[in-house]
């Protein structure tokens, strides 16, 4: 990747873009075509360790929202499920 090149996705910084290029994702269009889940799987297959933060970053890039919002939303849903189970 040349200096100054950017895929231009929210939550995706220069280091993650290098990872993208290593798995053949070099544009926003390629990312959008594959989707966050497939890109995550490709990164795992390329040797990256499973990482919940990376999963949220990719999903946030796909939905064009800050990854912290997704993490908090998922935590709220988990807490809701846990509360429902505890009340049963």
Secondary structure, 3 states (H helix, E strand, C coil): CCCCCCCCCCCCCHHHHHHHHHCCCCCHHHHHHHCHHHHHHHHHHCCCCCCHHHHHHHHHHHHCCCHHHHHHHHHHHHHHHHHHHHHC
